[in-house]
Structures are given as C-alpha cells and as structure tokens.
Amino acid sequence: MKETHTDQHKGCMFSRTRTSLCVLSALGLLTHASATLAQEAEPQTTEDEDVVEVIEVSGMRSSIITATEAKMSSDKIMDGISALDIGALPDRSVTETLQRIPGVAIDRYMTQGDPEHFSVEGNGVIVRGLTQVRSELNGRSTFSANGGRTLSFGDVPPELLSAVNVYKSPSADQIEGGIGGTIDLETRLPFHDNEQHAAVTLTANYGDLIEETKPAFSALYSNTWDTSAGKVGWLLDVAQSELSTRNDSMYVRPFFYRDNIEGHEGETVYVPRGADWRTMYFNRKRSGGYAALQWAPKEDHEVTFTYFVSDYDMTWNEDAIFVGNDPFAVQATTDSVFGDDNVLEYGRLYQDGGIPMGSDVRVSDQTAKTEDFALRYRWFNDAWKVESSVQRVNSTSKGLDSTVATEILVPYIDVDFRGSLPKVNSDNEYLATPGNYNWNFQMDNQYDREATMTAVDLDLTYYTGMKLLSAVRFGGRYSDSRADNADTGYNWSALAVSWLQGGIVEGQENITPDASDLNLNTFDNFFGGRVPSPANVYAPIVAYARDYPQSYETLQDKFVYADWAGWAYWSQRNLGDDQWQNNQSEKTTALYAMVDYDYTDGKFPISGNVGVRYVHTKNVAHGHLQYPFVTEFGNGAYEDLDAEHSYAKVLPSFNLKMELDEGLLLRFAASKSMARPDFNSMGANLTLSATVKESSQGKQEAGEPLGPDDYDLTLSADSNPYLNPMMSTQFDLSLEWYYDESNSMYAALFTKDISGYQVYSQSQIEYGGYTYNASWPVSTGEADIAGAELTINHFFNNLPAPFDGLGIQANYTYIDSSTKLGNDTRPYDTDGSTYSTMPYQGLSKRAFNLVGMYEKDNWSIRLAYNWRDEFLMSTRANGFKADDNSWALPLFNAPTGYLDGSIAYKINDNYTVVLEANNLADTVTKNIMKQNGPGNHYGAYHVNDVRYALSLRANF
C-alpha cells in the first residue's frame, strides 16, 4: 500500500529518543529537517548538558547502525540488513543475505522437499517457520512467475539493493499476504544522495570442485540537479554475474524388514534397498537493471518513477546412477555385518540376475525475467500527506527438464555405513563396459509461465497535531493479476528397460547402446577426495537430453512394440493443449483505516498504531472438466470450467512501542493475517471417474442394467480451485535495548495460531447433479507455532587498540510447532507402521547466526557462521516412497552449519579490494530418513564447492 519508510516531512509527529539522535548523528544523517523534528521532540540543551557527539563511521559498522535505526524507529516489529556502500550487501545472493536475519531460514534445494537436487545459493525463504512470505520491492508487492506468489529471491542481483528488511508484525496499511512476514527489498533513489555518485564493481567467482572462474560486474550512476522546473534526479544501476558450481551426492535408500537374509534366516534384520551416487553441474547467469527518476516541482510535491528488471538464466546437468529394484529381492552376503540393532553396517548387496539400476544424463534449463514498473506521486503539507502509485509487474519463466537413461544390472553394491561418510562402490570393470548397458527411459517436462499484475493505491494521512491521536490514516488498493501456467508434467516413456524387452518386436539389436552413445563419468575428486571415488558409470551423452525433441524421436525410432506394450511409444506433449494449462485471474480490493497514537507525557512514553484492513478476493481458475465415460454421468463430455471462488477477510492489527528507559523499548503486537494459496495449487483441470462398486459387479456380469447408485464417483487431483487462504492469529512481544550508537540487544516472543493449512484429504463436490468423493488439497489443516528470538550487536569500543575494531553479531531463534494433517499426508514406514505427529514442514526448532567482525583503519574482516537445526523436508520425497505410496518415509534435513567470510582493504577513498568466501568449512549437508524399526539413518549426503569471489570496488 505504501512504502514502509519513516515520514520525512515536517508534518510527521514521529518522536525520537536521544539514542536515536546519536545513531543518526553517527551516520551523518541528521538532516536539517530531522534536526528540526529533534528540537521539537527534545528540550533544548544548556551548556551544562551533554551535547551529541558526531562520530564518523563507515563500512560494516555504518551498515549495522543504519539497520539498527530502521528497527528502532519502525512502528512495527522488524529486522533488516543495510548496505550503505554500493554493492556491499554481505553475501553473493539475496537468499544468503536473508539467512543472517533472526527468525529467517533458507531452503538449500532446487525445489522444497526434493532431496536429490541441491541448490548452492539457497532457494526458498522461510520466516518464523513459514514459507507463506510476501515479497516487496520498495514497499510494493512483487513476485516471480513460478506458480507461487513470492519473488524468487535467488534471481535478484544483490548489487541493486541498498537494504533487505523483514517485517514480522503487520499494520493495517501494509499489503496483506504473508503470515510468516513481509520481505521488502529496498533500492536507492536519486534524492537519497544530493551529490553526483558513481560506482563500479568487478568480480571473479571461482568454485574449487568445478574449478572454473566466472565474471561479475555492477555499475551505478546517480545525480541530482536544481532546475527552473524544480529538483530533478536520476539513477541507473546495472549488474551481471555468472556462477558455475558442482555438487556431489550419495544416497542410502530405505531399510526394509527382512527375515530371509542368508545366514540370518528366521531373524529380523534390516537391509537397505540399495545405494547410489551422482554429480550435478550448475551454471547460472544473473543480470539486472534498475532506473529511478525523481522530480520535485515544488517543496511539497514529488514524483518518482522506478523500473526494475531481473533476468535469470540457469542450466544444470547431472550424471547419476540410481536403484530401480524390488527392495525385497535384495540379498546380503554372509560376511556382511549387522549391528546390535540388527541393521546392516557394512557388506555386499546383490540380487539374482543383478540389481537393476538406472544411469541417466539430465539437463534442466530455465530462463526467468521479472520487470517492475512503478509511478508514485506524493504531496504533503503540515497537516496532510497524500500518496498514490500505479504499478505493473510482468514476469515470465520458461524451461525444459530432460532426462535420458540407460539401465545396467549391477552384480553387487558394496556399502559401509560406519564412518561419518558412507563408502559406496561396485564392480568398476563391469560398469565401465558399454555392452553391459541397455536403453532405459526418456522423460521430459516442459513449462512456460507468465504472470502479470496491475495495481493502484491511494494513501491519505491527516496529522492532527494532538498529543495522543497523532495521525489518522486511510486508503485503498486494487490489483488485477493473471497467472498463466503451462506445464506438461513429467512425460515418462520406457525404451528398452529389462522388463519391457519381451514386448519389443523390432529393434532387439538396438537394446544395447553403441559406445558412441555413452559418456563415462569417472567421478574424479568425488566429495573432494574425502571418500573413495565410486565406480565409473556410463550415461548417455548429453546430446540425447539436450537435443530435445529430435533426440527423443531418434531413440523412439529404434523400437517397435507389441500391441500390449503400445503405451511405451513416446509422444511429445503440446504445451499449448488445454490439459496442460493452469490459468488464473484474480482481483483484490482492500480498504483500511488506521490511527497512529503517540503519548510522551507519561512515565513511559508510548506510540504505535491500531487499525483494520478489509480485503476482498475474487479468483477465477480457467480450466476444463472431463466427465466419466459412463452414459449416466456425461459419457466423457469435455467442457470449459471457470471455477470461481471469492472470499472477504477482516484483518485487525495493533502495534505498541513503549519507552521504558533511555534506549530501552518494549513492543507488543497483535494481528490477524492471511496468505492466499499459490496459483499452482488452484488449477482447474479436473477429471471425474466412475467405477462399478464391488457390490454391483455381479449385476454387471449378469448383464443387468446399472443405475447411478451402482458406481463409486471420485475425483483425484493435485490442485483445487476452491482453496481458501491460510489464516493466522498472531501475537508478538519484544524488548529492545539500544545501549550505544552501534550496540544493541533484542529479545522477542511470538505465537501463531494457523488455520486453513493445505493438506491432502477427502471432501465432496457436486458436478452434473451428482456428488463426487474428491481426494485433493483442502484448506482444513491446522498448526500452532510459538517461538523466541535473541539478538546482540556489539562493537568492543573500549578495548585498547588495535582490538577496539572488534565486533560481533549474534542471533538465536527457537520455534516449536504442532500440526494436524490429513491422512493422505501422513508418513508410513516400510513395514506399514505409522508415526506420531509431524512438525510443520520446513521449520527448524533452533537456528543461530554468529558473525565476528574486525574493522579498523583500512581493514574490514568478517566471519559469518549460520547453523540450522533439523527440519522436515517431505513425507513423499522421491526415492523415499513407494510408487503406490504403501510406504513413505519422513525425510529431514540434518542439523547443518555453513561458514562464510570476507576480507576488504580500502586502498584509498575511492578503491576497495574484497575477497569473499562461501562454504569455508566445506560442509556436508545430510538428510535423515526416520524409521521405526531400523531407527534413523542418513539417507543423503551432499557436498558442493567452496566458492571464492575477488572484487575491486570503485566509488566516486
């Protein structure tokens, strides 16, 4: 609705403490206007009273002071990170920056819940245990075309930003949509700096596993002029960076209850299905641009136009070998060793005829682009402020995921689980023989997504001049959004997998690929040499995956299948066909009224706001409905479906800030917030089914006519266009102590009572006059979340030189949760046993950040350690569930810490050289598969590059 910045004109009745003035003075931000405010808020000092001392600071300390001032002066509970120097956010991606903020965590996988594809720079952002986070650019909603409602933060060049703020308690004038919190990315404006400013950064990025160096650069120019038409300023900022990384992974598959293992007949022992390994290469190019034009024709008028664009091109490819066997057919040799708990510790796994394993080459390409246009007009005088803006967001994302695999019947797999890392190997000579492979399958997934939003808003503020009731705010916002998501899903097709070879009537000679069709991966320097390299693996050459669709047609032409195996023929799905479309249109209308209060005459001065926001949402999911192929129920009729769903919500909020003592603040917030379901959860392509009841099969066999009551009517879908938003009733309490211009401590408590959590469950819906039992996502889940945050920022100013340049930042987050889920979401062990209540997905109970800093003279040194406790990834992760869902294990990410660092040397006032390093501890990320009988075991291990970036920064 409005930019979340402090009002800067003289009509603002904001009250500052003396500590706040010290902070501003230290930064040189005490402008004439804010000094006037300070004089109004504070009595004049006499000669005997202390005078505010102006201290010049820069670098990390100045950034911390800026973020501290934003937190202290905010009318909401928030945290943030600032970068006064151009391109000086403390990490190489926005997601990595966000993980430093208390209460914020990031997901380090390409897709949430997918343990098989690691993301080096992080992916999803979680605030206080919730992924339902709203993203903003300069106080206005923005997003990526990814089927969700949030910006892909990893796509955004951090060089374009001046601050990243996280708002944890909403106010009525904030746009609704995030029950976890709101993340606001701030950019610079020309009027922020009244002088000409130019900056350039040149960077080289290097990964030690992939052993490649990639370039990056950013440049900014800003200037302002006083003209006859008023004050004018413009700013241009561009950035581009490339990155190449490598990720190695090993997997231990689930353990199964067995009583027929050789040498242990009649005993209960646990044997894994198998183990496998892979290497993934990741390359991305991220570029962006930002332009801002400001015009102030008069002192009380201001017009601002901004344009922000982010381009993200990514490709990754992997060579992998993976088990595809019957878990109950695996045997262990008699010399294999089992522990006291009867779980296999090390030994050799084998299977009659060989263990079927797939070996693939997989290529995934994505291009994504987000553009944000915004025009804002602001007028103010002593009593009024009027602000209005028009915004347009255009976002696209297009990609292809292509996999081609061979199959090999591996004679054995050697496993050893006794060390901190497993040892996995097989018959190297056998796997290095091309003639032992046959063609397995090909699989493609195409997607093309577009999303747009047009939004207009109007905010009016009346400054009353009264002591208690300082301002009245009211306004509204209207948005019109559209999301067109075309996605073919994974189009899997068998080629000559061993169990299908009997159905090949022509092409038996082509079952085995030629040596020229294959590429040998020797897994050199696997896991950085910390484990023996696993056996060589032949996978198809990358051209078979990349030269889609011609390569798929070439493979398909090798075989002719019998009639009973005719389903094996591959057919390219047309991305434009109706069945692959998920098109949404959504209109929202919001109105709010809010009162700012400010009472400074009491012993404990208070300020804050209380208000209410009314939001109406109308969503139309455009899709198609397929009726059952039974005469009574539509006889397969196919019709357009515009599934309309609307709802209205009232969202009250209350924020209180109390000054208990000089620099000691107590805050309390209570609110109700909402998060709309993602667009990819609201698809309206539905297929209805009618099957004869078991009790009526006799009538059918006897040729008797069947009526509607003789059928089971069902609907099974992964989306539901009638989903309701998640709702949260939440309370926050924080104590903040600002005991020096750069030193502070915070403690916060919070609770969230959540309803409308999406779970897979049963419900009923009516189509064509009949009621169908639907198994799909519904908004019936519940969750309770409670937590605490502790933070300290401290510079050791009183230590003797040279130790007076030392400083620390530390924060700790504790979150507890409980959920009520539908039966279709609950995990089941491999023996069919169940589990107790699962925690909220993606939520870590504990997390902390510890940052050590040293800044003195021309040196600036930083070491940052981020640790996150275990969290539930999925109860349906690929590789840890049965195809028929007869078993599905809960998979957790193990407690993990990452160490990053930087060293900067200021050559002179204009030039600085910086060396940054990520993943200095060379962390192994592990996944835990939890089982009842065999206990908990690591199911996956990932390592990636230690990344280095050497930069030269120039500022003029």
PyMOL commands that set and color helices and strands:
alter all, ss='L'
color gray80, all
select helices_A, chain A and resi 18-27+32-41+59-73+94-98+153-155+158-160+190-192+428-431+434-436+498-503+508-510+515-517+526-529+542-546+550-556+563-568+578-580+631-633+679-681+694-701+708-710+803-805+823-825
alter helices_A, ss='H'
color red, helices_A
select strands_A, chain A and resi 78-82+104-106+125-127+133-137+140-141+163-167+181-186+197-207+212-227+230-252+255-258+269-272+275-296+301-323+331-332+337-338+344-350+355-380+384-410+413-416+423-426+437-463+469-487+491-494+504-506+518-521+537-540+560-561+581-599+606-626+638-661+664-675+686-692+711-716+726-738+744-767+770-795+806-820+846-856+859-868+871-874+891-893+896-906+911-918+925-929+937-944+947-955
alter strands_A, ss='S'
color yellow, strands_A
deselect
rebuild
show_as cartoon
